[in-house]
Amino acid sequence: MGIPYSYSFRNLWTRWLTTLLTASGMGLVVFVFAATLMLAEGLEQTLVQTGSPDNVVVIRKSANSEVQSGVEREQAALLESQPEVAIGPDGKLLLAKELVVLINLRKRGSNKPSNVVIRGVSAASLELRPAIDLSEGRMPRPGSAEVIAGASIARRFQGCGMGETIRFGMRDWRVVGVFDAGATGFSSEIWGDADQMMQSFRRPVYSSVTFRLRDPAAFEAFKARVETDPRLTVEAKLETRYYLDQSEAMARFLRILGLVLTIVFSIGAVIGATITMYAAVANRVTEIGTLRALGFQRRSILSAFIMEALLLGLCGGILGVSAASFMQLITISTMNWQSFSELAFSFSLTFGILWKSLTFSVVMGFVGGALPALRASRMNIVEALRAT
C-alpha cells in the first residue's frame, strides 16, 4: 500500500514558511545556473544570426578573425572570378571586399573607452545582409568620408548618433545613417566606404572577401579548390560557421564560470534542503510511527519523503527559472575575445535551458532529501509511537 502524493503536497503546504525559504535558496542557485546558460546562449545566437548560410567568408589562412586577416588585392580579384559567386538581379557579383579594423571610442555618460569595429564596405555589402535595415538617413556615398552606425553603437558611443561626427584614421567622418541589424553582431559596428578607409588606415590589403554562393551545395568543392591553390593563402568558411567560431571562446568561459559558481552555491542549497528534511522527519516521528502501524511499508515512507524533497527542488527550480526569464529584458555589452571589440547581446532562454534548470533543481532536491528519507523509512515502529 502506497502513500498518496497528496500527503507530500500537504506537508509542504503546512510548513509553507520553511518550504518557501528552502525553495528560495535553491531558486537562487537555479537562477545563477540558468542565467549563465542564457548568457552563453545569447552570445552564440547573436553571432550565429550575424551570418547567412548562403554566404561564404574568405580570410587569410590561420587568422582567427577578420581583424587579424589580410587578403591581397590580387587574391581578391582571383576570388571574384570563381564560378560559385552568385550574380544579383542587376547583373553584378554578390561579392564584397571588406576592411575590418578596431578603433577606440568613448561611451556616452561614463566616458569610458572601448574598442569598436569599423567595417569598410562595398556596394554589395548591404545586399549580402538582407536582415539589416537602414532605419535612419542614407548609405554613405562612395569616395566620401561618411559612415553609418549600428543602432547599438549610435545609442551607446559619443559622436556616433545621426548627424554627429567622429574622428578616426586621421579624418573626421560624418554619420549619415543608422542601421538596425537586430540581434546580430553588426549592430555593434560602424560602416563606411572600404577604399576611403584603406587610405585612412594605410592598409593596402582587405580583411576579408564575402560572397553569396550560386549553389550552396558547391561550397565544399569551392573550399577544397581555393585552399589548395598555391596563389591563394586563404581559408573559406560558411558565414554562420565563421561567426559561431567567434563565440566559442567566450561561451566556453561563461559556461565554466557558471559551472563553478553553481557547484559552490548548490552545496549550500543541498545542505539547506537536507536540514529542512531532517527537521521534517524529527517533527513527524509519531506520524511516521502511525503510518507504519497502519500497514505502510518502509519503501512507502521512503517514497513519500523523497517525493517531498523532489517537490521542494521543483519549487526552487520554478522560482529560479521565473526570475531568470526576466533577464531577457536586459541587453549587456562585453568584449568579443576573438576580435577584441565591443559586442552587445541579450540573455536568451530556450527550452533546452528550461529543462536543464528544472532537472538540476530536482536533482538538488533528491540529493538533499535522500538521507533524511532513508532515516524516516528505517524508524522502529514502537520507538516512533512512544516519541512525544
N, C-alpha and C positions, 0 to 999 in steps of 0.2 A: 504494500500500500504506500503510495507516494503522497507527499505533502503538496497541496495545490500551490500554484505560483502566486496566488493572491496573498498567501501567508508572507512571502518575501516582500511584496509591494507594501503590505500593511505595516510591517515592521520598519521599513524605511520611512514611511509617511509618519508613523508615531514618533520617531526620533528625527523629525524634519530639520531641526537646527543643526544637529551633528551631521546629518546627511548633507545638508547644504554646505557646511564648512569643509567637509572632506571632499565633496564633489568639486567645490571651488578650487581647492588646492590641486586636484587632478586636472581640472579645467585649465588652470594656468600652464601646466606642463603641456597639455594638448595644444593650447594657444601658441606656445613657442614652437612646438613641433610643426603645426600646420602653417604658421606664418613664415617659417624658414623655407618650407617646401613651396609655398606660394610665391615667395620672393625669387627663388631659383626658377620656378616655372614662368613667372612674369618676365624675367630676364631672357629666358630662352625663347618665349613666344615673341617678344619684341624684336629680337634679332632674326628669328626664323621668318617672321612675317615681313621683314625688310626685303627678303629675297623673293624671286619668282621662279617657279620650277622650270619655266621655259627659257630662262636667261642663263648665260654662262659668263663667269668671271675669269679672266686670264691675268695672272700675276707672275712676277719673277719666281722661278723655282726656289723653294726653301724659304720664301718670305711668309711670315705668319699673318700679315695683313697688308692692305693697300699702302699704309703709311710706310712700311719697310720695303715696298716693292719698287721696281723700276723696269719699264718696258720701253726699249729703244724705238725711235720713230720708224726705223726700217722694219723692225719686228711688228709694230702696229700695222704698217702698210701690208705686210705679208698676211697678217691675220684677217685683214679686210677682204682679201682675195679668196678666202676659204669658201667652198660651196655650201657649207652648213649655215652661213649667215643669212638670216631672213631678210626679205625686202618688204618695205612698207607700201601702203597704197599709193604713195606719191612716187614710187619707183626708187627711193633712196634706201640705202642699207640701214637696218635697225641695229646700229653699232655705235657705241660711244667710247671715245678715247678720253680718259679722265685723269685728273691730277688730284691727289689727296694729301693734304698737309695739316699739321696741327698749329694753331696759334693760341695765345693766351689772352683771355678776355676776363673782365671783372663782372661779377654778378650784381644785379640790382639789389639795393638795400644793404647787403652785407659788405659789398665792395671787395669780396674775396676773389682772387684769381682762379681760373680753371681752364683746362685745355678744351678747345672746341675744334671740331673737324671742319676744314674748308675744302669743298669739293669743286674742282674746276670741271665744268660740264660742257657738252656739245649739244647740237640741235636735237639729237635722238635721245638724250638722257631722260627727259620727261616722258617721252613716248614709251621708253622701256619700263617705266614705273607708273602704270596706269592708276594705281591706288593713290598717287599724290595729286592733291587738288590745290590749285593756286587760289587761296581764299581772299587775298588782298593784292591789289596792284597788278603788276605785269612781269613778264620774264625779262631778264637782263638783255640789253641789246648786244649783239656780237661786237667785240672790239672795244667795249666800253668798261669803265670802272664802276659797274653796277652789280649788285648781288641781290639774291632773295634769301630769306632766312626761314628755317623751320619754325613752326609755331612755338615749340618748347624753348628754342633759343631766343626768339623775339620777346618772349614773355620774361625770361629769367636773366638776360645779359644786357649790360649797358651798351647803348648805341646800335642795338640790333632790331629795334622796332621799325615799323613802317615809316619811311621818310627820314630816318636817322642816318648818321654817318659813322662808320667805324674805320679805324686805321690799322692796316697790317700790310706787310710786304712793301714797306716804304711808300705806300699810297693811301689816299682816302677813298673809301668805297661807299657809295650811297645805296641804302636798302630801298629797292623799288618794288618789292613784293614780299609777301609772307605766304608760305605754303603749309598745308595741313597734310601730314603724312600718316595720320592715325597713330596706332600703337606700334610704330616701327622706329628703327634707329635713324631714319632720315630726318625725323623731327628734331634731331639734335645736331643738324648740320647747317652750314651756310653754303649756298651755291653761287658760282659766277662763271664767267667765260674762261675756258681752260687755257686758251692761248695767252690771254692777258695775265692770268695767274702764273703761268710758267715763266713769263718775262719778269714779273714782280718778285718771284721767289728764286729766280736764277736757276730754274730746274729745266734741264734740257731733255728730260725723259718723262713719259707718262707713268702714272702709278698703276694703272690697270686698263684693260680693254674689256668692255662688257657688251654682249650682243645677244639677240634673241635667236634661238635655233629655228631653222626652217622646218626641221623634223626632230622632235625631242628624242626619238629612238636612235638618232645618229650621233648622240653625244659620246658614247664610248669609243666609236671609231675616230671621231674628231680628237678626243683626248689622247688616244694612243698615237695618232699621227703627229700632232704638234709637239708632244712631249718627247718624242724620239727624233724630231727634226733637228739636225745639228745647227741650223741657222737660228733656232729659237731656244732660248734658255728660260722657258716658261712652264707653268703648270695650269691646267684648266679645271675648274670646279663648277658644278651647278651652283647658282646663286644661293639657293636655300642651304646647300651643304656648306658653302663658304661662311655664311652668317651663323650657322649652327656651330661651326668650329670656333667662331669668335666668342661664343658664350660658354664654352666648355670649362675653361679655367675658373672663371668667376662662379659659375653654377656649382662646380665641384667644391670650391672653397665654402660657399654658402651652405651646402649640404653637410659638409664635415663639421663646420661650426655649429650648425643646428643640431647635429647628432650629439656632439659633445655637451652642449647646453641641455639638451633633452635628457641625456643619461644622468647628468648631475641633478637636475630638477626632479626627474622621475624617481630617484632613490628616496628623496624626501616625501614625494607623494605616496609611494608604496608604503613607506613607514607609517604615514598618516592613516592610510587605509587599513593597515594591519592593526594599529592601535584602536581604530574605530571598531573593527570587527571583534577584536578581543574584548573590548568594553561591552559590545552587544552580547557576546557569549556569557561574560561574567554577570550581566544584569538579568539573564534569562535562564539561569541554571535550573530553577524549579520548572520553568516552562518546558525546557528540554527533557527533563526527567518525566514530566507528564506525557509528553509526546511519545517517549519510549514506552511508558506504561500502557498507553493506548494501542500499542502494537506497531508503531512506525519503526522501521529498521534503521540501522546505523547509516546505511547509504542514503536513506531519505533525508535524514538530518544533515548529512554532508552536502547533499544536493541543494537543500533549502538555503544553507548558509553560503554555498558557492554562488547560487543564484542571486542572493543579496549583494555579494561582492561584485558580480558582473553588472548588475543593475546600477550599483554605485559608480562603477567605472564608466558605464554608458552615459549616465547623467553628467559626469565630468566631461566626457567627450563631446556631448551635445553643447554644453556650456562653452567649451574651448573653441569648437568649430564655429559656433554662432558669433563669438567675439571676433574670431579671425576673419570671418566673412566681411566685416566692416573695413578691414584693411584694404579691400579692393577700391575703396574710395580715395585712397592715398596714392599720389604719384611721387616717387623719390628719384633722386639722381645720384649716380655714382660713377666711378671711373671704370671704363672698359679696359681690362688688363691687357688685351691684345693690341688695342690701338692707343691706349693711354689717353683717351678722350672722354669728355663728359657724355653720359648716356642717361636719359630719363626713361623710366618704365614704371609699371604699376604691379601690385600684387595680383596674382591670378589663382582663383580657387577652381579646381577641376574635380570631377567625380573621383578620379584616382586619389587625389589628396584627401577627399572627404572620407572614403572608405579606409584609407590607411590610418587616418587620425582616429576614427572611431574604433578600428581594430586595436590600435595601440592603447587606447583608453581602456578597452575591455580587458586586454592582457594585463594592464596595470592593476585593474580590479581583481583579476584572478590571482595574480601573484600576491597581492596584499591580503586576500581573503582565504587563501588555501590553508595556511597553518591554523588560523582560528576555527575554520570549518572542520578541520581534522580533529581539533581538540573537542569541539562540541559533539562530534559523532562518537568519540571514544569515552564519553562520560558514563560512569556507572549509574544505573537507574536508581538504586537505593540511596546512594550518596547525593544524587541530584535532587531527589524528592525530600531529603532531610534538610537541604540547604534553606536558609531563611533569607 
